[in-house]
Amino acid sequence: MTSTSVENPTASAIALHFRAAQPHDGAHLWRLARATGTLEVNSAYFYLLFASDFADTCLVAEHEGQVVGMVIGYRPPTDPRAAFVWQIGLLPEYQGLGLGPQLLDHWFELPAFSACAFVTATVADDNPASQSLFRRFARAHGVACEETSRFTVDMFPHEHPSEPQFRIGPIRRGVSPRA
Ligand SMILES: CC(C)(COP(=O)(O)OP(=O)(O)OC[C@H]1O[C@@H](n2cnc3c(N)ncnc32)[C@H](O)[C@@H]1OP(=O)(O)O)[C@@H](O)C(=O)NCCC(=O)NCCS
């Protein structure tokens, strides 16, 4: 468990507490996904499952005892050196303050990812905040962000922007990211 203060002056007063998820967080994660205003909200059961079966690869960020941020991820069985971000989000009042990169850094430092050298995610074409977050994470680690086609419009059963895959790495452990 770690705490940190935000470098960004606009968020300098915010000290988040980061920890791996626990089974009782499922409901918090579902509420947070709903509150972000951008994330696709899945069933509550889905978040309960991630907060229990995948608890060690999911991060919760708390501020003053409230869950304000999350990263839900896992290690794809077909790509075990990758840490896959399924959903990352902050409550609206915590967005745009530079907290996203901290969430990603603390998530990737979870012990469950110690053997991973890559961060992967699919990023919707219409989500500039998310695109910017992952590209900036790659720059901070001084590694490439390879963007390839993955889930195209025709693969969705309903109207949905395409979701290209971002693959960031190889990331060296023990090297602090640049601000
Ligand atoms: C994506 C997210 C986690 C990024 O965290 P953050 O702390 O807001 O990120 P930052 O403050 O570092 O901003 C990252 C970039 O997004 C931009 N941004 C942040 N919030 C934004 C918003 N609501 N709309 C448009 N751009 C936004 C910032 O200006 C910044 O751009 P820059 O790198 O060109 O300067 C956060 O914005 C969020 O929770 N969004 C809603 C959920 C979501 O879309 N998740 C991603 C899909 S899984």
The ligand as an SDF file (V2000), in Angstrom:
LIG
                    3D

 48 50  0  0  0  0  0  0  0  0999 V2000
   -8.8280    8.8410  -18.7350 C   0  0  0  0  0  0  0  0  0  0  0  0
   -8.5080    9.3900  -17.3570 C   0  0  0  0  0  0  0  0  0  0  0  0
   -8.2700    8.2330  -16.3810 C   0  0  0  0  0  0  0  0  0  0  0  0
   -7.2210   10.2410  -17.4620 C   0  0  0  0  0  0  0  0  0  0  0  0
   -6.8850   10.6710  -16.1850 O   0  0  0  0  0  0  0  0  0  0  0  0
   -6.6900   12.2450  -15.9150 P   0  0  0  0  0  0  0  0  0  0  0  0
   -6.1280   12.4260  -14.5630 O   0  0  0  0  0  0  0  0  0  0  0  0
   -7.9580   12.9400  -16.2080 O   0  0  0  0  0  0  0  0  0  0  0  0
   -5.5800   12.5480  -16.9440 O   0  0  0  0  0  0  0  0  0  0  0  0
   -4.7480   13.8850  -17.0950 P   0  0  0  0  0  0  0  0  0  0  0  0
   -5.2460   14.9500  -16.1720 O   0  0  0  0  0  0  0  0  0  0  0  0
   -3.3350   13.5060  -16.9910 O   0  0  0  0  0  0  0  0  0  0  0  0
   -5.1040   14.2810  -18.5730 O   0  0  0  0  0  0  0  0  0  0  0  0
   -4.7480   13.4590  -19.6510 C   0  0  0  0  0  0  0  0  0  0  0  0
   -5.1200   14.1740  -20.9080 C   0  0  0  0  0  0  0  0  0  0  0  0
   -6.5410   14.0750  -21.0990 O   0  0  0  0  0  0  0  0  0  0  0  0
   -7.0990   15.3740  -21.1610 C   0  0  0  0  0  0  0  0  0  0  0  0
   -8.3770   15.2850  -20.4500 N   0  0  0  0  0  0  0  0  0  0  0  0
   -8.5680   14.9820  -19.1520 C   0  0  0  0  0  0  0  0  0  0  0  0
   -9.8850   14.9460  -18.8720 N   0  0  0  0  0  0  0  0  0  0  0  0
  -10.5070   15.2050  -20.0320 C   0  0  0  0  0  0  0  0  0  0  0  0
  -11.8450   15.2950  -20.4060 C   0  0  0  0  0  0  0  0  0  0  0  0
  -12.8480   15.0910  -19.5200 N   0  0  0  0  0  0  0  0  0  0  0  0
  -12.1180   15.5590  -21.7040 N   0  0  0  0  0  0  0  0  0  0  0  0
  -11.1240   15.7420  -22.6170 C   0  0  0  0  0  0  0  0  0  0  0  0
   -9.8250   15.6650  -22.3270 N   0  0  0  0  0  0  0  0  0  0  0  0
   -9.5300   15.4140  -21.0450 C   0  0  0  0  0  0  0  0  0  0  0  0
   -6.0980   16.2850  -20.4980 C   0  0  0  0  0  0  0  0  0  0  0  0
   -6.1800   17.6070  -20.9730 O   0  0  0  0  0  0  0  0  0  0  0  0
   -4.7800   15.6430  -20.8930 C   0  0  0  0  0  0  0  0  0  0  0  0
   -4.4150   15.9900  -22.2220 O   0  0  0  0  0  0  0  0  0  0  0  0
   -2.8780   16.3040  -22.5720 P   0  0  0  0  0  0  0  0  0  0  0  0
   -2.0740   15.0700  -22.1960 O   0  0  0  0  0  0  0  0  0  0  0  0
   -2.9180   16.5420  -24.0450 O   0  0  0  0  0  0  0  0  0  0  0  0
   -2.4980   17.4750  -21.7430 O   0  0  0  0  0  0  0  0  0  0  0  0
   -9.6570   10.2910  -16.8100 C   0  0  0  0  0  0  0  0  0  0  0  0
   -9.7850   11.4420  -17.6070 O   0  0  0  0  0  0  0  0  0  0  0  0
  -11.0020    9.5760  -16.7090 C   0  0  0  0  0  0  0  0  0  0  0  0
  -11.3050    8.9530  -15.7010 O   0  0  0  0  0  0  0  0  0  0  0  0
  -11.8320    9.6640  -17.7770 N   0  0  0  0  0  0  0  0  0  0  0  0
  -13.1410    9.0180  -17.7620 C   0  0  0  0  0  0  0  0  0  0  0  0
  -13.0250    7.5100  -17.9300 C   0  0  0  0  0  0  0  0  0  0  0  0
  -12.3090    7.1250  -19.2170 C   0  0  0  0  0  0  0  0  0  0  0  0
  -12.5650    7.6650  -20.2730 O   0  0  0  0  0  0  0  0  0  0  0  0
  -11.3980    6.1310  -19.1090 N   0  0  0  0  0  0  0  0  0  0  0  0
  -10.5990    5.6570  -20.2320 C   0  0  0  0  0  0  0  0  0  0  0  0
  -11.2290    4.5660  -20.9900 C   0  0  0  0  0  0  0  0  0  0  0  0
  -10.9220    2.9700  -20.2670 S   0  0  0  0  0  0  0  0  0  0  0  0
  1  2  1  0
  2  3  1  0
  2  4  1  0
  2 36  1  0
  4  5  1  0
  5  6  1  0
  6  7  2  0
  6  8  1  0
  6  9  1  0
  9 10  1  0
 10 11  2  0
 10 12  1  0
 10 13  1  0
 13 14  1  0
 14 15  1  0
 15 16  1  0
 15 30  1  0
 16 17  1  0
 17 18  1  0
 17 28  1  0
 18 19  1  0
 18 27  1  0
 19 20  2  0
 20 21  1  0
 21 22  1  0
 21 27  2  0
 22 23  1  0
 22 24  2  0
 24 25  1  0
 25 26  2  0
 26 27  1  0
 28 29  1  0
 28 30  1  0
 30 31  1  0
 31 32  1  0
 32 33  2  0
 32 34  1  0
 32 35  1  0
 36 37  1  0
 36 38  1  0
 38 39  2  0
 38 40  1  0
 40 41  1  0
 41 42  1  0
 42 43  1  0
 43 44  2  0
 43 45  1  0
 45 46  1  0
 46 47  1  0
 47 48  1  0
M  END
$$$$
